[in-house]
Amino acid sequence: MRCPSVAFCIVAFYLAAAASAESAPDMTTSPPLRWNELPALPDSEGFAGSYAGVSGDALIVAGGANFPDKRPWEGGAKIWYDRLFVLEPAATTWRNAGRLPHAGGYGVSVNTPEGFVLIGGGDATRNFNEVWLARWERETVTFTAWPHLPKPLAMAAGALVGRTLYVAGGLDRPDAAAAQNAFFALDLDQLASGWRELPTWPGAERFLATAAAHDGAFFLFSGARLIADGTNKPAREWLRDAYRYTPGAGWKRIADLPRVAVAAPSPAPVIDGRILIFGGDDGAQVALAPTEHRGFPRDTLAYRVADDTWSRAGEVPFSLVTTTLTTWRGQIVVPGGEARPGVRSARVWSAPVAEHPAKK
């Protein structure tokens, strides 16, 4: 093709180069995760809202809730558990290994060098401000009380940044009419000083958000808030905004998620500089009857911290929300969760990440 002018040719060249670059594969992305199944939890129904973490090289899953007899739309009662299961390396079944201090779930679970920490949560009648350090002692799991949260919180989001635990948002009671914009920090080297209340993010209060930690910062993604809609039960407003908190510098709003991702497995893992959010509830089926629900999204949202951009990074083989994500022996672990409204899962999914070192 002949160019009518030099300027036209230069513009055409750069447009063609840009189009070529846009259509080319991104060579900086990681290879897809290879998901496998660990032994299923020893319960025919499974659980949502379980605590999960690691101590003494063992994987621990505890508590949570389900509907063992009938689905909620059939009048089934939601039952809360204090059961505690341990999976040791190379084991093919879970061990019953004691019980929680009391039945409950929907708290924050975070691994620390001291053991796995259970923060808040709740049951049918109240939400908790208790914090426990859980340690596997080869025959049973022991619990040590840590400083209480300044207020009860369930369905909050939390993560460990360096030696500081952060907890954000949540509900202060089971019948709450509004979510919390609370933001608390606990220095693991100064437990006696207790939790500090910090300035909150410049956005709506929320619960069922996803947290992450990367490069000295705490991240908060999506979630939902409660709003009055003229009925006795508040409605949910679905959020897709996101924020980064850096100690000493405060909060900064970052790029919105491509879609809503409420109650995704949390805290989210970081692989090759990208924070990965697996599935989550996008709210697209909220008006459907529970029996018509097709399951939650399975796509992975990848946030690249270096340039504040989002992309999609394949799919996961499960549809699970209101569940914890933990890391154990070089692998991501997602233990159970809610597969559809009122339906739980006992399946435990894992994906090796040893070949993708994450920056802590």
N, C-alpha and C positions, 0 to 999 in steps of 0.2 A: 504494500500500500504506500502510495506517495503522500508525504505530509505537506499540507498547504503552507506551513511555516515551521521554523525551528522551534518556536515557543510551543506550537501545537504538539510537535513530536516529543518534546521534553515532558509535557503534561501527560500525554498518552503513555509514555514509558513508565512514569511513576505510578499512574493509575493501574497499569497492568501489573507492575511489581507488587503493589499493595494487595491487589486481588489474589495474586499468586501466593503471597505470604499468608493471607487470610484463609485460603483453602488448604494450605499445607498442614500436615499434622504437627501438633505441638510436641517437639522432641524433648521438652523439659518436663513433661508429665511422667508420673511414675507408672510402672506396669500395673495392671489391675490386680486387686487383692484376690487371693485364692481362698475362698471360704470353705470351711469344713464344719462338721458337727462333732462336738464333744458328747459324752454320755448325757442323755436327757436327765433333767431333774426328776427325782423319784416321787412324782405326783401325777396322777392321771389327768388333772386339769391344768396344772401349771400356775404361775403367779404373775401378776403385774406389780410394779412398785417395790420389788425386792431390793434389799441392800446387797452389794456385791463388792468384793475386794480380795486382796492377797495378803497372806502372812505366812512366814515360815515355809515358803515355796508351795503353799497350798492355796487353792482357789476356794473362796467361801461365798456362799449365797444364802441369804437369810430373810425371813419375814415375807411381806407382801400380802396380797389379797386375791381372792377369786370368788366365783359363784359356783360352789360345788354341786348344788342340787338342781337349780333351775336358773335360766337366764334372767337378768333383771326385768325384762319386759314380760316375763312370765310370773313375776312376783318372787323371784329368787333373792335370798339374802346374801349380802356381801360379807364374807368371812375373812378375818384378819388372823395372821399366823405369827408364831414365835419360833417356828421350826428353823433349824440351821443345818446346812449341808456343807460337806467338805469334799473336794476332789483333789487327791494327791497326785504327784507326777506318775505317769504310767498306769494309773488306776483306770479301771473300766466301769466302775460304779461309784456313786456318791456315798459318803458315809454320813449317818446321822451323828452329829457331834455337839450336842447340847442345845441350848435354847437362847433366844434373845432375852434381855432383861424384862421385856414385855412385848406382846404382840404389836405389830405395826408395820408400816412401810411408807413409801413415797418420800423418803428422806434423801439426803445427799450422801454419796459414798465416795471416799477419796483414799487412794493408797499413799502411805507415807513410809519413810524408813523405819518408823517405830511400829508400824502395823497398819491395819486398815481402819479408817475412821468413819463412824456412822453419825450423821449430823441431822438432828430434827426428825421430821416425819410425823406420822399421826395414825389414828385409828378412827373408828366410827364416831367417837364422842369428843375427841380432843386432838389437837396437834401438839407436838413435843418441842421443848427447848433443850432437851438432853443431848449430850454429845458423848460418844463412847469410843474408846480405842479397843479394837478387837485383835487378839493375838492367838494364833494356832499353837497349842502346847503339846502337839503330837497325839493327844488322846481327846482333848476337848478344846473349845474356844473360850478364852477368858476375856472378861470385859473390865476395863478400867474407866471410871468416870473422868471426863475432861470438863473444862469450864462450860457452863450452860450458855446457849445463845441468849442474847438480850431479850428475845421474844420467841414464842413458838413459831415454827415454820415447817410447812410441808410443801412438796412440789416446788422447792427452790432449786437453784442451780449453783454448783460450786466446783472449785478446782484448786489445786496446789500450785502456787507460783514460788519457786525457790523453797523457802522454809515458811511461807505464809499461806494459810488456808483462807480462801475467800468464799463467801456465800452471798447470793443475790436473789432478791425477789421471793416469791412463794405466797402461801396463804397462812394466816395466823390461826385460823380455826376451820373445822370442816364445813360450817355453814357461812363462811365469809361472803360478804356482798361485794368486796373489793380486794384486789391483789395488793401485795406489798411492794414498795420500792426500796426496801431495806437493803443495805450493803454492809456486810460485817467482815472483819479480818481477825485472824488468830495467828500470832507469831509462835511457831512451835518451839522456839528457844526461850520464850517468855510466857509459858502457860499460866503462871500465877497472875499475870496482868490481865488475863481474860480477853474477851472479844472486844475489838474497837469498832465503833460505828463510824463509817466513812461517808463522804458525800456520794450521792447516787448519780446514776447515768442521766443524761439530759433527754429523757424520753418517758413514755408511759410506764406505770407500774406493771408488773407481769408475774406470771407463774408458768410452770412447765416450759421454761426456756432451756437453752443448751449453753453450757459453759465450756471454755477451753483455756489452756495455758500455753503460752509460747513466747520464748525470747524475753522473759522477764515481765510479761504483760498478761492480764486477765481479759478474756473475751466473753461477751454475752450476746446470744443470738436468738431472735424470734421469741416465741412464747405467745401467751394470750393474756388479755386483761378482762375483768368482769365489769359489765355495764348494766344499769337498770333498763328493763324493757317493758315495764308496766305489769309484770307478773311477779309471783312470789319468788321466782328463781332467776338470778341475774343471767344475762346472756354473755357469750364470749365474743370479744373483739379480737380478731386474728392479726398478729403482728409479724412483720418481716424486717423490722429495723435491727441494727446490730451496732455494738459499741466495744471499744477497747479501753481498758483502764491500765495506765502505767504508773506505778508508784512514783510520787514526786512530780508527775506531770498531769495526773487526773484523767478524766474521761474524754474520749473523742469519738464522735459518730463515724462509723465506717460504712462501706457500701452495703445497701440493703440486700437481703437474700433474693435470689431469683423467684422464690416462692415462699410461702409460709411453711415452717417446719416446727410444729408444736410437739413437745414431748418426745423429741428424737433422743436416741441413746446418748447419755451424758455422764462424765465430761467427754467431749469429742476428742479424737486422737489427732495428732499432728504428724504428717508423713511428708518428708521432703519439702518442708516449708508451707504445706497446705493443711488447713484445718478441714477435716472431713465430717460432714453431717449426713448420717445415714437415714434416709426416709423421713420420718416425722409425719404428723397429721397436717395436711394442707387445707383442711376445712371444706374441701369441695363436696363432701358427701354428708355434711352436717344435717341437711334437710331430709335425708333418706331414712326410712325405717331401718332399725338395726339389722333385720333379716335381709335387707337389700344391700347392705354394705359390702363392697368388693375388696376390702383390705386397704391398708395405707400405702402411700407411695413407696417405691423401692429405689428410686434414683438417689445417687450420692451427690451432694452439693459440696464443691471444693472451693474454699476461700484461700486465695494466695495472698499471704500477708505482705509480701514484698511490694506488690503494686496495687493492693486493695481491689482485687478483681475476683469474680466468681466464675466458675465453670461447672460443667457436669462431668462426673468421673465414673461412669458406668452405673451398674445396679447391684444391689445386694439380693441374696436369695431368700430374704425373709421380709415380713411385713409386721414390724414390732415397734410399739411406742410404749411410753411410761415404763422404761426399763433403763437400767444402769449399763454403762460401758466401763470395762476395766481392762487392764493389761496383765498378762500372766505368761511367764516363760517365753517372751518374745512374740506374743500373739495378742491381738485384740480379742476380747471376749464379750459377747452380748448374751446374757443368760435370761431366757424367757421374756415375758412382756405381754402386752395386749395385742392380739392378732387382729381382732375386730372388736367393736364395742361389745363389752360383756363377755368376750371370749379370750381366754388366756392361752399361753403356750408353755410347754415344759422343755422345748428344744433349746439347746445351747449352741450358739454359733461362734466360730473362731476363725481368725485369719492371721497367718504369720506376717510379722512386720520387721523381722530381724534384718531383712535385706533392705529395709527402708529406714535407716536411723533417723529418729525424730530429734529435733533440737529442743532441749528442755528449757 
